Amino acid sequence: RRRVMSQLARLRDQLHDQLFHLDPDYKKRFPRLVKLETVQQLERFRCEGTLLHQVRAEGVRHTAAALRVQMERAAQLTRQIEQLGTRYEALGQIEGVGRLKAGQLAAVLGTHSFAIAAFSAASPLEASSAGRSRHRLNPAGDRRLNSILYTIALTQWRGTGEGHAYIEGQMGRGKSWREAVRALKRFIARRIWTVWHRQYAAPTLATSA
């Protein structure tokens, strides 16, 4: 799904650029390119003018068709991931984790037993200087999981629950906003790991000597 979403962003940027060269005021007619109905309209796009305008209009139709295919693919993948997420409802007890995020987490975590904070690169490395203790991002780990944790952290920050209070508390102790978010990600990672290990991790089989 991440690759599909990246392709969606690229195609939208390309379509915006093509439309701008045909009509700088195109946003009055097509303010956003996120609705399927709008993209389908652009698949039938026509304009009067020179041969160059006709060629560019054909490019708009071609890009719109490619964008529609990717949008449909993204919607299909989202439904599949959300369906997977219904099997991991315990993760939904964590603020910011809906069915989509639960499915994404399940797809990344599998049934492996590991320290999720380190695996996701949420665990920081010390980078102190001038007598001040600071931390930087751990370059090791799974970037997909790190991205999921970041999204969950932002959702909690925008809310009014314990995640928001956690960041406020960290900043009150002198942390920057980025450092506070990073600390919240580690806190969320521990919560996810606790739920995952308790509910879904495969049991360890005892072997006799």
Buried (B, 14 or more C-beta within 10 A) or exposed (E): BEEBEEBBEEBBEBBBEBBEEBEEEBEEEBEEBEEEEBBBEBBEBEEEEEEEBEEBBEBBBEBBBBBBEBBEBBEEBBEEBBEBBEEBEBBBEBBBBBBBBBBBBBBBBEEEEBEBBBBBBBBBEEEEEEEEEBBEBBEEBBEBBBBBBBBBBBBBBEEEEEBBEBBEBBBEEEBEEEBBBBBBBBBBBBBBBEBBEEEBBEEEEEEEE
